[in-house]
Amino acid sequence: MQPLPAVLVHICGADEWQSAQTDGELRPDSLVSTGFVHLSTPEQVHLPANRLYAGRTDLVLLCVDPARLSSPIRWEPGVPTDPAAMVFPHLYGPLPADAVITV
């Protein structure tokens, strides 16, 4: 089991974050399609940023305090082109807005 870092990060559109603040939680499409919210460590966030969000200018980076999350986090592989043995934190539940400490 991987120790939790002090901060995890999540990339989303500014409009998604605005809605999450109103709703109290972020429920990205991945929560329905794969069952989890994609998170990263600050050191690895460039991989999904470049792979999934290249060219977008409407994004925010949410800095998340993992101690404020109540749903389970599982460390799982990304895609085959990621560095060998790299795993990403996946949150198996919605991301509470109050777990976001910096945007």
Sequence and secondary structure as in RCSB ss.txt:
>XXXX:A:sequence
MQPLPAVLVHICGADEWQSAQTDGELRPDSLVSTGFVHLSTPEQVHLPANRLYAGRTDLVLLCVDPARLSSPIRW
EPGVPTDPAAMVFPHLYGPLPADAVITV
>XXXX:A:secstr
     S EEEEEEHHHHHHHHHHSEE  HHHHHTSSEE B TTTTHHHHHHHHTT  SEEEEEE GGG  S EEE
EE  TTS TT EEEEESS EEGGGEEE 
